[in-house]
Amino acid sequence: MKTALLATTLLMLSALVSMGGQATNQNPPQLAPANAAPSPAQPDSQLGMNGPVRAEDVYKSIEIFKGKPATTVLVAMNAIRGNLGVSCTYCHTQYEWDKNDKPAKEKTRKMFEMMGYIEGTYFDHKNKVTCWTCHLGHPDQPHPTERIHEAEKFIQISPELENKPAEEVFKNIRTFKGLPAGRVPLIMNFFSQSLGVKCTHCHVQDQWAKDDVEAKQTARKMLSMVTDVIHKYYGKGGPISCSGCHQGKVKPENGLEKSTQQSAVSTQP
């Protein structure tokens, strides 16, 4: 039953993001105790003249959940708590839940807006990105520390070419146009580390310029997304990178698959 509730919680949270909107465990979010978050001023299930009571009619200082049913607020709060591995007071002042005096609360609102933008612009609201994707149960993003030198096996650049534009040294360069050629091996190493793959995941060995590997096209699209999100939400630089979402895996986690699988197992006879 608990895991079934967990799956419902995560699915509802992701639906909210699609609508626009550090504990150290490595498992999908767990629900908070019933008394961990504020209680509504009136029953969430109460229906108004035009349908379910809205979040802003029950809770004060509502922004992200404005216009949504009040019943979704505590569900989402519990999911955020599990995704970041924190208590409610990480973002809120206890017994003064509507106050906006903690930076973490405003940052969370910004992250919700950013998730909604990523989901809508790049993933057609298919719930590919959640808080869990980057946080994995930690308030700060964990980052892989292993150093991979995969690209250095194949990319050798003589000193006189290192400062030349990448497109003058390598064939079929698109994303890295204008970058010094000497930086390309370092960037390729970072991709290998971030996704936990070898160079041949995106390239055909000894025919590196070929574009007939689907993963190469996806990588270009994702690089464009990273650049776009950084510029939109952080200006010239920000904590958005391949490693933030992938965490050393080819497919980033969103927390929903594991929870759904666990729920299915729990209902087995």
N, C-alpha and C positions, 0 to 999 in steps of 0.2 A: 504493500500500500504506500509506504513512504517513497519508494522509487517511482511509483506511478505518479504521485503528486509532484515529484521532482521533474519528471518529464513534462508534465503540464505546465509547471512554473516556467521552465526554460522556453517552451514553445510560445507561451503567452508573451514573454518578454521579447522574443524575437519578432513576434507579430507587431508589437508596439513599435519597434525600430522600423519595420517595413512600412508602417503607416506614417512615417515621417519623424517620426520622432528622432601584513602578508602572512596570512597563515601559509603553511608550506606544503599542504597536501597537493597531490596531483590528480585528484578526482573531480568530477563535475560537481557543481554547487549543491550544497545541502540546505534544506529549508531552515530558517531561523526559528527559535522558539516562538510560541504565539504571542508572548509578551515582549518581544524584542523591538517591536515597532509601535508607533502610536496607534491608538484605536480611533476609528472615525467618529465624528460627532453625531452621526445618525447611521442607521443600518445601510450598508452598501447596497443591499438587495432591494431597497425601497425604490419603487418606480415612480417617476414624476409624470407629468402630463404628456411629455414628449419622449418617454422611454426611460432607460436607466439613469439614475442620478449621476451627474458629471463629477469628475474629480474635484474641480474648482468649487463645486457647491458644498463639498464636504471638508476638504483640506485647504488650509491657507497657503499662500505663496506657491501656487502651482504654476509651472511653466511647461515642462516637457509633456505632462499628461493632460493638459488643458483640452477639454472637449471629449476626453475618453471616459468610459465608465469608472466610477469611483472604486469599483471592485478590483480594478487592475492595479491599483497603486501598491497595496501591500504585497501582492504577488510579485510585482516587479522589484520592490525593495528587498524582499527576501532573496530573489535571484541575484541581484547586484551584490548583496552581502556574501553569497556563496562564490560568485565569480571572482571577487576580489579578496576573499578570505578575511573579512573585517566585520566589526560590529556596527550597529546602526549609528553609534556615536562617532564613527570615523568621519561621517559627513554632517551629522546633525548634533545639535545641542539637546541633551536629554530633557524631556518634558517641555522643551520649547522647539518642537520639531520644525516649525515654520521659519525659524530664524535663518538668515543667510550669512552668518558670521564665520563660517569655516570655508577656507579656500577649496577644500575637497568637494564641497557641494557644488560650487560653481564649475569646477573642473569636470565633474560628472555630467553636468548639463551640457557642457561643450562636447564631451565624448559621445553623448547620446546623439547630438546633432551631427557629429562627424560620422558615426556609424550609419545613421540614416542616409547621409549623403553617399557614402561608399556603397551601401546596399542598393540604393536606387540608381546610382550612376553606372556602377560597374557589374552588379550581380542581379539586376532585375528583381530585387526584393526576394531573393531565394534563401535568405537566412544563412549566408555563407560566413558572415562576420558577426560575432557577438563580443561582449566584454571578455568572455572566457578565452577567445582566440588569442588575445595578446597577454592577458593577465594570468591565466591558468591557476587561479586561486591565490594570487599575490597582489597586494596593492600596487607594487612597482613591477614593471615588466621584467621577467627573467630573460637573460640572454645566454645563448650557448657560448662557452669559453674555449672550446677546442679549436685549435688553429689548423686549418687544412691548406696544404700547399699543392693541391691538385693541378691547378692551371700552370704552375711553374714547370711541370713536366713537359708541357707542350708548347708554351709560349716563351720564346727566347728573343730578347730585343737587345741589339747592340747599343752601347752608350750614345752613339751619335744620332740614334733614332728616337731615344726616349722622350725628348721634348717636342717632337713633331706631332701634329694633329693625328689622332688615331686613324682617321679615314685615309691618310696618306701612307700609312704603314700596313693597315689591315684592309681586307676586302669586305665589301657589303656591310659597312658600319653605318648604323642609323642612330641608335640612342646615344652613342658616345662621340658623336661628331664634335670636334673642337677640343676634346680632352687630350692631354698629353698621352702618347702611346704607352709610355712607361707605367701609366696607372692601370692599364687594361688587365695585366696579370693579377694585380691586387684585387680588382673588382671581381674578376672571375673566381678567385679564391673565396671571396666573401659570399658569392652566390652558392658555391659548392658547400660551404659551411652552413649557410642559412637553411638550405634545403636538404642537406645531408646526402648530396648526390655527386657523381663524377661528371666530368665535362661532357661525356657522351650522353648525358640525360637530355641536353639541348642541341648537341652538335654531332655531326658525323665525323668520326676520327679521320684525320688527314684530308678532310674536305670541309673544313671549319666554316667556310663562308656559305654553305648550302642552307636553304631555308625550308627544307622539306620535313623538318622535325616539328611536330605540333607544339612541343614544350618550348621551343625557341620563340614561337609566335606568342605564346602565353606569357613568357618572361618579358617580352617587349611591352605587352599590354600592362602587365603588373608594374613595370618600371614607370610607365606613363602615369599609372594611378598613384604611385608613391609620390612622384613629383607634384602631381596635381593636388593631392591632399596636403602635402607639406606647405605648398604655396598658399592654399586656401585657408588653412587653420593655424599655421605657424610662421608664415612669412618666408624667410630665406632658409631656415633650417628648423628641424623638429625631430622628435623621437619616433619617426615612422621609417621602417626599413623592412627588408625581406625577412630578417631574423625575428623581428617583433611578432609577426604572425605565424611564420613557419616553424620556428623553434627547432630547427634541425630536421624537420619532416617535409616530405614532398607535398602532402596535403595538410593545410592548417586545420587544427581542431576548432570546432565551434561549441563543443559541449553537448550538442543535441543528440549526436549519434550514440554516444556512450549511454546517456540517460535513457534514450529510447530502447536501447538494447537491454539495459538493466531492468527497465520496466517490463519488457517482454519476458525476460527470464523469471521475474518475480511472479508473473501470472501463470507460469507453466504449472500443470497439475503435479 
